[in-house]
Amino acid sequence: MAVKGTVTSHGGFGDRLRSGKTWQRWCESLSWYPFIIINLVVFVLFTGVPYLLMMRYSVLKWDLLTPPQFVGLGNFVQILTDPKLHTAIKNTIFYMVVSVPAGAIVSLLMAVLVQHEIPGTHFFRAVYYLPQVTSITVLALVYWRLFSPRADAPVNYLLGLVGVAPKAWFVDQKLAMPTVIGLSIWQSFGYTLLIWLAGLKGIPTELYDAADVDGASGWRLLLYITIPLLRPTAAFILMISTIGALQVFASIFLLTAGGPAYSTMTIVYYIYERSFTFNEYGYACAISIVLLVFILAVTLLEGKYLRYGEGHY
Protein backbone atom coordinates (compact mmCIF):
# COMPACT_ATOMS: atom_id res chain seq x y z
CA MET A 1 0.00 0.00 0.00
CA ALA A 2 2.91 2.32 0.78
CA VAL A 3 4.38 1.74 -2.68
CA LYS A 4 1.06 2.42 -4.37
CA GLY A 5 0.62 5.56 -2.35
CA THR A 6 4.08 6.72 -3.33
CA VAL A 7 3.44 6.16 -7.04
CA THR A 8 0.14 7.96 -6.82
CA SER A 9 1.77 10.87 -5.00
CA HIS A 10 4.46 11.28 -7.66
CA GLY A 11 1.88 10.98 -10.41
CA GLY A 12 -0.20 13.71 -8.81
CA PHE A 13 2.84 16.01 -8.61
CA GLY A 14 3.59 15.39 -12.28
CA ASP A 15 0.02 16.22 -13.22
CA ARG A 16 0.17 19.43 -11.21
CA LEU A 17 3.48 20.29 -12.88
CA ARG A 18 2.06 19.80 -16.36
CA SER A 19 -1.07 21.75 -15.62
CA GLY A 20 0.47 24.43 -13.38
CA LYS A 21 2.32 27.67 -13.97
CA THR A 22 5.72 25.98 -13.75
CA TRP A 23 5.06 23.82 -16.79
CA GLN A 24 3.66 26.81 -18.70
CA ARG A 25 6.70 28.96 -17.93
CA TRP A 26 9.05 26.15 -18.96
CA CYS A 27 7.25 25.75 -22.28
CA GLU A 28 7.31 29.50 -22.90
CA SER A 29 11.05 29.63 -22.24
CA LEU A 30 11.88 26.90 -24.77
CA SER A 31 12.20 29.46 -27.55
CA TRP A 32 15.14 31.07 -25.73
CA TYR A 33 17.25 27.94 -25.36
CA PRO A 34 18.63 27.98 -28.95
CA PHE A 35 20.02 31.46 -28.34
CA ILE A 36 21.55 30.37 -25.03
CA ILE A 37 23.10 27.28 -26.63
CA ILE A 38 24.57 29.30 -29.52
CA ASN A 39 26.19 31.78 -27.13
CA LEU A 40 27.46 28.94 -24.96
CA VAL A 41 29.05 27.21 -27.96
CA VAL A 42 30.68 30.47 -29.11
CA PHE A 43 32.00 31.10 -25.59
CA VAL A 44 33.45 27.61 -25.27
CA LEU A 45 35.08 27.62 -28.72
CA PHE A 46 36.48 31.14 -28.76
CA THR A 47 37.08 31.81 -25.07
CA GLY A 48 37.14 28.60 -23.06
CA VAL A 49 39.28 26.52 -25.44
CA PRO A 50 41.87 29.31 -26.02
CA TYR A 51 42.24 29.76 -22.26
CA LEU A 52 42.83 26.04 -21.78
CA LEU A 53 45.38 26.00 -24.60
CA MET A 54 47.08 29.06 -23.12
CA MET A 55 47.49 27.25 -19.80
CA ARG A 56 48.87 24.22 -21.59
CA TYR A 57 51.38 26.16 -23.70
CA SER A 58 52.55 28.23 -20.72
CA VAL A 59 54.60 25.27 -19.47
CA LEU A 60 56.11 24.58 -22.90
CA LYS A 61 58.88 26.07 -24.98
CA TRP A 62 57.45 26.19 -28.50
CA ASP A 63 58.09 28.22 -31.64
CA LEU A 64 55.57 26.42 -33.93
CA LEU A 65 58.51 25.15 -36.04
CA THR A 66 60.09 22.59 -33.73
CA PRO A 67 58.45 20.07 -31.37
CA PRO A 68 57.39 21.66 -28.06
CA GLN A 69 59.57 21.08 -25.01
CA PHE A 70 58.21 20.86 -21.49
CA VAL A 71 59.89 23.44 -19.24
CA GLY A 72 57.52 23.40 -16.27
CA LEU A 73 57.62 26.74 -14.47
CA GLY A 74 60.60 27.93 -16.48
CA ASN A 75 58.57 30.50 -18.39
CA PHE A 76 57.19 31.95 -15.17
CA VAL A 77 60.67 32.12 -13.65
CA GLN A 78 61.84 34.02 -16.73
CA ILE A 79 59.15 36.63 -16.04
CA LEU A 80 60.90 37.50 -12.78
CA THR A 81 64.19 38.24 -14.56
CA ASP A 82 62.97 39.93 -17.74
CA PRO A 83 63.85 43.65 -17.53
CA LYS A 84 61.98 44.51 -20.73
CA LEU A 85 58.79 42.99 -19.31
CA HIS A 86 59.30 44.95 -16.10
CA THR A 87 59.48 48.14 -18.18
CA ALA A 88 56.27 47.13 -19.94
CA ILE A 89 54.56 46.57 -16.58
CA LYS A 90 55.60 50.02 -15.36
CA ASN A 91 54.40 51.64 -18.57
CA THR A 92 51.07 49.81 -18.37
CA ILE A 93 50.50 50.88 -14.77
CA PHE A 94 51.38 54.48 -15.67
CA TYR A 95 48.98 54.30 -18.59
CA MET A 96 46.20 52.99 -16.33
CA VAL A 97 46.79 55.51 -13.52
CA VAL A 98 46.70 58.47 -15.91
CA SER A 99 44.13 57.47 -18.53
CA VAL A 100 41.40 56.01 -16.29
CA PRO A 101 40.78 59.00 -13.97
CA ALA A 102 41.47 61.56 -16.72
CA GLY A 103 38.96 59.97 -19.08
CA ALA A 104 36.36 59.58 -16.34
CA ILE A 105 36.64 63.19 -15.13
CA VAL A 106 36.59 64.78 -18.58
CA SER A 107 33.62 62.72 -19.73
CA LEU A 108 31.73 63.43 -16.48
CA LEU A 109 32.13 67.17 -16.81
CA MET A 110 30.97 67.02 -20.42
CA ALA A 111 28.01 64.78 -19.49
CA VAL A 112 26.90 67.36 -16.91
CA LEU A 113 26.99 70.03 -19.62
CA VAL A 114 25.05 68.09 -22.27
CA GLN A 115 22.49 66.37 -20.05
CA HIS A 116 19.98 69.21 -20.38
CA GLU A 117 17.59 69.22 -23.32
CA ILE A 118 18.62 72.40 -25.12
CA PRO A 119 18.84 73.08 -28.88
CA GLY A 120 21.81 71.27 -30.39
CA THR A 121 22.33 68.85 -27.49
CA HIS A 122 21.53 65.74 -29.52
CA PHE A 123 23.95 66.86 -32.24
CA PHE A 124 26.81 67.27 -29.79
CA ARG A 125 26.04 63.93 -28.15
CA ALA A 126 26.31 62.24 -31.55
CA VAL A 127 29.56 64.06 -32.32
CA TYR A 128 31.08 63.03 -28.99
CA TYR A 129 30.06 59.39 -29.51
CA LEU A 130 31.35 59.24 -33.10
CA PRO A 131 34.93 58.15 -32.17
CA GLN A 132 33.49 55.14 -30.35
CA VAL A 133 32.02 53.74 -33.57
CA THR A 134 34.97 54.75 -35.75
CA SER A 135 37.78 52.33 -36.54
CA ILE A 136 40.79 52.79 -34.28
CA THR A 137 42.95 52.75 -37.43
CA VAL A 138 41.15 55.81 -38.80
CA LEU A 139 41.36 57.57 -35.45
CA ALA A 140 45.08 56.83 -35.20
CA LEU A 141 45.68 58.20 -38.70
CA VAL A 142 43.82 61.45 -37.89
CA TYR A 143 45.56 61.68 -34.53
CA TRP A 144 48.95 61.17 -36.13
CA ARG A 145 48.25 64.02 -38.57
CA LEU A 146 47.29 66.31 -35.71
CA PHE A 147 50.34 65.53 -33.60
CA SER A 148 52.90 65.05 -36.35
CA PRO A 149 56.41 66.19 -35.34
CA ARG A 150 56.48 68.56 -38.30
CA ALA A 151 56.40 72.27 -37.52
CA ASP A 152 53.42 72.81 -39.83
CA ALA A 153 51.32 70.06 -38.21
CA PRO A 154 48.07 71.41 -36.67
CA VAL A 155 49.04 71.12 -33.00
CA ASN A 156 52.63 72.32 -33.46
CA TYR A 157 51.41 75.17 -35.65
CA LEU A 158 49.02 76.34 -32.94
CA LEU A 159 51.79 76.10 -30.36
CA GLY A 160 54.02 78.15 -32.63
CA LEU A 161 51.45 80.95 -32.64
CA VAL A 162 52.00 81.39 -28.90
CA GLY A 163 55.76 81.07 -29.10
CA VAL A 164 56.14 77.38 -28.15
CA ALA A 165 58.68 75.34 -30.12
CA PRO A 166 57.41 72.31 -32.09
CA LYS A 167 57.24 69.08 -30.12
CA ALA A 168 58.24 65.61 -31.29
CA TRP A 169 55.14 64.06 -29.75
CA PHE A 170 55.71 60.44 -30.75
CA VAL A 171 59.51 60.55 -30.71
CA ASP A 172 60.25 62.19 -27.37
CA GLN A 173 60.40 59.55 -24.63
CA LYS A 174 58.70 61.88 -22.14
CA LEU A 175 55.86 62.88 -24.47
CA ALA A 176 55.16 59.63 -26.30
CA MET A 177 53.08 57.89 -23.62
CA PRO A 178 50.98 60.96 -22.66
CA THR A 179 50.29 61.52 -26.36
CA VAL A 180 49.11 57.94 -26.82
CA ILE A 181 46.92 58.29 -23.73
CA GLY A 182 45.25 61.25 -25.43
CA LEU A 183 44.15 59.01 -28.30
CA SER A 184 42.70 56.43 -25.92
CA ILE A 185 40.72 59.08 -24.04
CA TRP A 186 39.40 60.45 -27.33
CA GLN A 187 38.36 56.98 -28.50
CA SER A 188 36.53 55.95 -25.30
CA PHE A 189 35.17 59.41 -24.49
CA GLY A 190 31.78 58.85 -26.14
CA TYR A 191 31.10 55.55 -24.38
CA THR A 192 31.90 56.83 -20.88
CA LEU A 193 29.89 59.97 -21.65
CA LEU A 194 26.88 57.79 -22.50
CA ILE A 195 27.22 55.83 -19.24
CA TRP A 196 27.49 59.04 -17.23
CA LEU A 197 24.36 60.38 -18.93
CA ALA A 198 22.47 57.21 -18.01
CA GLY A 199 23.55 57.64 -14.39
CA LEU A 200 22.55 61.30 -14.37
CA LYS A 201 19.11 60.44 -15.72
CA GLY A 202 18.64 58.07 -12.78
CA ILE A 203 19.08 60.77 -10.14
CA PRO A 204 15.66 61.92 -8.83
CA THR A 205 14.92 65.51 -9.83
CA GLU A 206 13.26 66.05 -6.45
CA LEU A 207 16.70 66.18 -4.85
CA TYR A 208 17.76 69.04 -7.10
CA ASP A 209 14.49 70.85 -6.43
CA ALA A 210 14.98 70.51 -2.67
CA ALA A 211 18.57 71.73 -2.92
CA ASP A 212 17.46 74.66 -5.05
CA VAL A 213 14.97 75.64 -2.36
CA ASP A 214 17.80 75.57 0.19
CA GLY A 215 19.84 77.89 -2.00
CA ALA A 216 22.33 75.38 -3.44
CA SER A 217 23.36 75.78 -7.06
CA GLY A 218 26.20 75.27 -9.51
CA TRP A 219 29.19 73.46 -8.07
CA ARG A 220 27.39 72.70 -4.80
CA LEU A 221 24.82 70.60 -6.65
CA LEU A 222 27.63 68.78 -8.46
CA LEU A 223 29.71 68.11 -5.34
CA TYR A 224 26.98 67.25 -2.83
CA ILE A 225 24.26 65.62 -4.95
CA THR A 226 25.44 64.59 -8.42
CA ILE A 227 28.82 63.03 -7.63
CA PRO A 228 27.76 61.10 -4.47
CA LEU A 229 24.72 59.61 -6.22
CA LEU A 230 26.81 58.65 -9.23
CA ARG A 231 28.97 56.31 -7.16
CA PRO A 232 27.64 53.05 -8.69
CA THR A 233 28.05 54.52 -12.18
CA ALA A 234 31.56 55.70 -11.35
CA ALA A 235 32.47 52.25 -10.03
CA PHE A 236 31.31 50.63 -13.27
CA ILE A 237 33.20 53.14 -15.45
CA LEU A 238 36.39 52.80 -13.42
CA MET A 239 36.25 49.00 -13.58
CA ILE A 240 35.74 48.71 -17.33
CA SER A 241 38.23 51.52 -17.99
CA THR A 242 40.84 49.80 -15.84
CA ILE A 243 40.38 46.49 -17.64
CA GLY A 244 40.68 48.25 -21.00
CA ALA A 245 43.78 50.18 -19.91
CA LEU A 246 45.56 47.03 -18.76
CA GLN A 247 44.88 45.46 -22.17
CA VAL A 248 45.80 48.46 -24.34
CA PHE A 249 47.33 47.40 -27.63
CA ALA A 250 45.85 48.97 -30.78
CA SER A 251 46.89 52.57 -30.11
CA ILE A 252 50.43 51.47 -29.19
CA PHE A 253 50.69 49.23 -32.26
CA LEU A 254 49.48 51.93 -34.65
CA LEU A 255 51.30 54.98 -33.28
CA THR A 256 54.60 54.01 -31.64
CA ALA A 257 55.14 50.21 -31.82
CA GLY A 258 56.38 50.34 -28.24
CA GLY A 259 58.97 53.04 -28.88
CA PRO A 260 60.87 55.20 -28.57
CA ALA A 261 63.29 53.15 -26.46
CA TYR A 262 60.45 51.05 -25.01
CA SER A 263 58.84 54.15 -23.45
CA THR A 264 55.38 53.08 -24.68
CA MET A 265 55.89 49.31 -24.45
CA THR A 266 52.86 47.80 -22.69
CA ILE A 267 52.22 44.27 -21.47
CA VAL A 268 49.88 43.23 -24.27
CA TYR A 269 52.17 44.70 -26.93
CA TYR A 270 55.08 42.84 -25.35
CA ILE A 271 53.05 39.62 -25.51
CA TYR A 272 52.44 40.31 -29.19
CA GLU A 273 56.14 40.94 -29.77
CA ARG A 274 57.26 37.75 -28.01
CA SER A 275 54.69 35.74 -29.96
CA PHE A 276 54.88 37.04 -33.52
CA THR A 277 58.37 38.56 -33.64
CA PHE A 278 60.42 36.11 -31.58
CA ASN A 279 58.09 33.06 -31.85
CA GLU A 280 58.23 32.43 -28.09
CA TYR A 281 54.64 31.26 -27.76
CA GLY A 282 55.08 29.44 -24.46
CA TYR A 283 56.63 32.46 -22.79
CA ALA A 284 53.92 34.73 -24.23
CA CYS A 285 51.23 32.42 -22.80
CA ALA A 286 52.87 32.56 -19.38
CA ILE A 287 52.84 36.36 -19.46
CA SER A 288 49.19 36.26 -20.54
CA ILE A 289 48.28 34.16 -17.50
CA VAL A 290 50.06 36.58 -15.18
CA LEU A 291 48.22 39.47 -16.82
CA LEU A 292 44.90 37.63 -16.44
CA VAL A 293 45.50 37.10 -12.73
CA PHE A 294 46.58 40.72 -12.29
CA ILE A 295 43.46 42.05 -14.05
CA LEU A 296 41.27 39.77 -11.94
CA ALA A 297 42.93 40.94 -8.72
CA VAL A 298 42.62 44.63 -9.63
CA THR A 299 38.97 44.17 -10.63
CA LEU A 300 38.13 42.41 -7.37
CA LEU A 301 39.85 45.12 -5.33
CA GLU A 302 37.99 47.84 -7.19
CA GLY A 303 34.71 46.00 -6.73
CA LYS A 304 35.39 45.68 -3.01
CA TYR A 305 36.45 49.22 -2.23
CA LEU A 306 34.19 50.99 -4.71
CA ARG A 307 31.31 48.71 -3.67
CA TYR A 308 30.02 48.48 -7.22
CA GLY A 309 26.25 48.10 -7.56
CA GLU A 310 25.39 49.32 -4.07
CA GLY A 311 22.28 51.48 -4.03
CA HIS A 312 22.62 54.97 -2.61
CA TYR A 313 19.20 56.43 -3.26
C-alpha positions as CSV (number, residue, x, y, z in Angstrom):
1,M,0.0,0.0,0.0
2,A,2.9,2.3,0.8
3,V,4.4,1.7,-2.7
4,K,1.1,2.4,-4.4
5,G,0.6,5.6,-2.4
6,T,4.1,6.7,-3.3
7,V,3.4,6.2,-7.0
8,T,0.1,8.0,-6.8
9,S,1.8,10.9,-5.0
10,H,4.5,11.3,-7.7
11,G,1.9,11.0,-10.4
12,G,-0.2,13.7,-8.8
13,F,2.8,16.0,-8.6
14,G,3.6,15.4,-12.3
15,D,0.0,16.2,-13.2
16,R,0.2,19.4,-11.2
17,L,3.5,20.3,-12.9
18,R,2.1,19.8,-16.4
19,S,-1.1,21.8,-15.6
20,G,0.5,24.4,-13.4
21,K,2.3,27.7,-14.0
22,T,5.7,26.0,-13.8
23,W,5.1,23.8,-16.8
24,Q,3.7,26.8,-18.7
25,R,6.7,29.0,-17.9
26,W,9.1,26.2,-19.0
27,C,7.2,25.8,-22.3
28,E,7.3,29.5,-22.9
29,S,11.1,29.6,-22.2
30,L,11.9,26.9,-24.8
31,S,12.2,29.5,-27.5
32,W,15.1,31.1,-25.7
33,Y,17.2,27.9,-25.4
34,P,18.6,28.0,-29.0
35,F,20.0,31.5,-28.3
36,I,21.6,30.4,-25.0
37,I,23.1,27.3,-26.6
38,I,24.6,29.3,-29.5
39,N,26.2,31.8,-27.1
40,L,27.5,28.9,-25.0
41,V,29.1,27.2,-28.0
42,V,30.7,30.5,-29.1
43,F,32.0,31.1,-25.6
44,V,33.4,27.6,-25.3
45,L,35.1,27.6,-28.7
46,F,36.5,31.1,-28.8
47,T,37.1,31.8,-25.1
48,G,37.1,28.6,-23.1
49,V,39.3,26.5,-25.4
50,P,41.9,29.3,-26.0
51,Y,42.2,29.8,-22.3
52,L,42.8,26.0,-21.8
53,L,45.4,26.0,-24.6
54,M,47.1,29.1,-23.1
55,M,47.5,27.3,-19.8
56,R,48.9,24.2,-21.6
57,Y,51.4,26.2,-23.7
58,S,52.5,28.2,-20.7
59,V,54.6,25.3,-19.5
60,L,56.1,24.6,-22.9
61,K,58.9,26.1,-25.0
62,W,57.4,26.2,-28.5
63,D,58.1,28.2,-31.6
64,L,55.6,26.4,-33.9
65,L,58.5,25.2,-36.0
66,T,60.1,22.6,-33.7
67,P,58.5,20.1,-31.4
68,P,57.4,21.7,-28.1
69,Q,59.6,21.1,-25.0
70,F,58.2,20.9,-21.5
71,V,59.9,23.4,-19.2
72,G,57.5,23.4,-16.3
73,L,57.6,26.7,-14.5
74,G,60.6,27.9,-16.5
75,N,58.6,30.5,-18.4
76,F,57.2,32.0,-15.2
77,V,60.7,32.1,-13.7
78,Q,61.8,34.0,-16.7
79,I,59.2,36.6,-16.0
80,L,60.9,37.5,-12.8
81,T,64.2,38.2,-14.6
82,D,63.0,39.9,-17.7
83,P,63.9,43.7,-17.5
84,K,62.0,44.5,-20.7
85,L,58.8,43.0,-19.3
86,H,59.3,44.9,-16.1
87,T,59.5,48.1,-18.2
88,A,56.3,47.1,-19.9
89,I,54.6,46.6,-16.6
90,K,55.6,50.0,-15.4
91,N,54.4,51.6,-18.6
92,T,51.1,49.8,-18.4
93,I,50.5,50.9,-14.8
94,F,51.4,54.5,-15.7
95,Y,49.0,54.3,-18.6
96,M,46.2,53.0,-16.3
97,V,46.8,55.5,-13.5
98,V,46.7,58.5,-15.9
99,S,44.1,57.5,-18.5
100,V,41.4,56.0,-16.3
101,P,40.8,59.0,-14.0
102,A,41.5,61.6,-16.7
103,G,39.0,60.0,-19.1
104,A,36.4,59.6,-16.3
105,I,36.6,63.2,-15.1
106,V,36.6,64.8,-18.6
107,S,33.6,62.7,-19.7
108,L,31.7,63.4,-16.5
109,L,32.1,67.2,-16.8
110,M,31.0,67.0,-20.4
111,A,28.0,64.8,-19.5
112,V,26.9,67.4,-16.9
113,L,27.0,70.0,-19.6
114,V,25.1,68.1,-22.3
115,Q,22.5,66.4,-20.0
116,H,20.0,69.2,-20.4
117,E,17.6,69.2,-23.3
118,I,18.6,72.4,-25.1
119,P,18.8,73.1,-28.9
120,G,21.8,71.3,-30.4
121,T,22.3,68.9,-27.5
122,H,21.5,65.7,-29.5
123,F,23.9,66.9,-32.2
124,F,26.8,67.3,-29.8
125,R,26.0,63.9,-28.2
126,A,26.3,62.2,-31.6
127,V,29.6,64.1,-32.3
128,Y,31.1,63.0,-29.0
129,Y,30.1,59.4,-29.5
130,L,31.3,59.2,-33.1
131,P,34.9,58.2,-32.2
132,Q,33.5,55.1,-30.3
133,V,32.0,53.7,-33.6
134,T,35.0,54.8,-35.8
135,S,37.8,52.3,-36.5
136,I,40.8,52.8,-34.3
137,T,43.0,52.7,-37.4
138,V,41.1,55.8,-38.8
139,L,41.4,57.6,-35.4
140,A,45.1,56.8,-35.2
141,L,45.7,58.2,-38.7
142,V,43.8,61.5,-37.9
143,Y,45.6,61.7,-34.5
144,W,48.9,61.2,-36.1
145,R,48.3,64.0,-38.6
146,L,47.3,66.3,-35.7
147,F,50.3,65.5,-33.6
148,S,52.9,65.1,-36.3
149,P,56.4,66.2,-35.3
150,R,56.5,68.6,-38.3
151,A,56.4,72.3,-37.5
152,D,53.4,72.8,-39.8
153,A,51.3,70.1,-38.2
154,P,48.1,71.4,-36.7
155,V,49.0,71.1,-33.0
156,N,52.6,72.3,-33.5
157,Y,51.4,75.2,-35.7
158,L,49.0,76.3,-32.9
159,L,51.8,76.1,-30.4
160,G,54.0,78.1,-32.6
161,L,51.5,81.0,-32.6
162,V,52.0,81.4,-28.9
163,G,55.8,81.1,-29.1
164,V,56.1,77.4,-28.1
165,A,58.7,75.3,-30.1
166,P,57.4,72.3,-32.1
167,K,57.2,69.1,-30.1
168,A,58.2,65.6,-31.3
169,W,55.1,64.1,-29.8
170,F,55.7,60.4,-30.8
171,V,59.5,60.6,-30.7
172,D,60.3,62.2,-27.4
173,Q,60.4,59.6,-24.6
174,K,58.7,61.9,-22.1
175,L,55.9,62.9,-24.5
176,A,55.2,59.6,-26.3
177,M,53.1,57.9,-23.6
178,P,51.0,61.0,-22.7
179,T,50.3,61.5,-26.4
180,V,49.1,57.9,-26.8
181,I,46.9,58.3,-23.7
182,G,45.3,61.2,-25.4
183,L,44.1,59.0,-28.3
184,S,42.7,56.4,-25.9
185,I,40.7,59.1,-24.0
186,W,39.4,60.4,-27.3
187,Q,38.4,57.0,-28.5
188,S,36.5,55.9,-25.3
189,F,35.2,59.4,-24.5
190,G,31.8,58.9,-26.1
191,Y,31.1,55.5,-24.4
192,T,31.9,56.8,-20.9
193,L,29.9,60.0,-21.7
194,L,26.9,57.8,-22.5
195,I,27.2,55.8,-19.2
196,W,27.5,59.0,-17.2
197,L,24.4,60.4,-18.9
198,A,22.5,57.2,-18.0
199,G,23.6,57.6,-14.4
200,L,22.6,61.3,-14.4
201,K,19.1,60.4,-15.7
202,G,18.6,58.1,-12.8
203,I,19.1,60.8,-10.1
204,P,15.7,61.9,-8.8
205,T,14.9,65.5,-9.8
206,E,13.3,66.0,-6.5
207,L,16.7,66.2,-4.8
208,Y,17.8,69.0,-7.1
209,D,14.5,70.8,-6.4
210,A,15.0,70.5,-2.7
211,A,18.6,71.7,-2.9
212,D,17.5,74.7,-5.0
213,V,15.0,75.6,-2.4
214,D,17.8,75.6,0.2
215,G,19.8,77.9,-2.0
216,A,22.3,75.4,-3.4
217,S,23.4,75.8,-7.1
218,G,26.2,75.3,-9.5
219,W,29.2,73.5,-8.1
220,R,27.4,72.7,-4.8
221,L,24.8,70.6,-6.6
222,L,27.6,68.8,-8.5
223,L,29.7,68.1,-5.3
224,Y,27.0,67.3,-2.8
225,I,24.3,65.6,-5.0
226,T,25.4,64.6,-8.4
227,I,28.8,63.0,-7.6
228,P,27.8,61.1,-4.5
229,L,24.7,59.6,-6.2
230,L,26.8,58.6,-9.2
231,R,29.0,56.3,-7.2
232,P,27.6,53.0,-8.7
233,T,28.0,54.5,-12.2
234,A,31.6,55.7,-11.3
235,A,32.5,52.3,-10.0
236,F,31.3,50.6,-13.3
237,I,33.2,53.1,-15.4
238,L,36.4,52.8,-13.4
239,M,36.2,49.0,-13.6
240,I,35.7,48.7,-17.3
241,S,38.2,51.5,-18.0
242,T,40.8,49.8,-15.8
243,I,40.4,46.5,-17.6
244,G,40.7,48.3,-21.0
245,A,43.8,50.2,-19.9
246,L,45.6,47.0,-18.8
247,Q,44.9,45.5,-22.2
248,V,45.8,48.5,-24.3
249,F,47.3,47.4,-27.6
250,A,45.9,49.0,-30.8
251,S,46.9,52.6,-30.1
252,I,50.4,51.5,-29.2
253,F,50.7,49.2,-32.3
254,L,49.5,51.9,-34.6
255,L,51.3,55.0,-33.3
256,T,54.6,54.0,-31.6
257,A,55.1,50.2,-31.8
258,G,56.4,50.3,-28.2
259,G,59.0,53.0,-28.9
260,P,60.9,55.2,-28.6
261,A,63.3,53.2,-26.5
262,Y,60.4,51.1,-25.0
263,S,58.8,54.1,-23.4
264,T,55.4,53.1,-24.7
265,M,55.9,49.3,-24.4
266,T,52.9,47.8,-22.7
267,I,52.2,44.3,-21.5
268,V,49.9,43.2,-24.3
269,Y,52.2,44.7,-26.9
270,Y,55.1,42.8,-25.4
271,I,53.1,39.6,-25.5
272,Y,52.4,40.3,-29.2
273,E,56.1,40.9,-29.8
274,R,57.3,37.8,-28.0
275,S,54.7,35.7,-30.0
276,F,54.9,37.0,-33.5
277,T,58.4,38.6,-33.6
278,F,60.4,36.1,-31.6
279,N,58.1,33.1,-31.9
280,E,58.2,32.4,-28.1
281,Y,54.6,31.3,-27.8
282,G,55.1,29.4,-24.5
283,Y,56.6,32.5,-22.8
284,A,53.9,34.7,-24.2
285,C,51.2,32.4,-22.8
286,A,52.9,32.6,-19.4
287,I,52.8,36.4,-19.5
288,S,49.2,36.3,-20.5
289,I,48.3,34.2,-17.5
290,V,50.1,36.6,-15.2
291,L,48.2,39.5,-16.8
292,L,44.9,37.6,-16.4
293,V,45.5,37.1,-12.7
294,F,46.6,40.7,-12.3
295,I,43.5,42.1,-14.0
296,L,41.3,39.8,-11.9
297,A,42.9,40.9,-8.7
298,V,42.6,44.6,-9.6
299,T,39.0,44.2,-10.6
300,L,38.1,42.4,-7.4
301,L,39.9,45.1,-5.3
302,E,38.0,47.8,-7.2
303,G,34.7,46.0,-6.7
304,K,35.4,45.7,-3.0
305,Y,36.4,49.2,-2.2
306,L,34.2,51.0,-4.7
307,R,31.3,48.7,-3.7
308,Y,30.0,48.5,-7.2
309,G,26.3,48.1,-7.6
310,E,25.4,49.3,-4.1
311,G,22.3,51.5,-4.0
312,H,22.6,55.0,-2.6
313,Y,19.2,56.4,-3.3
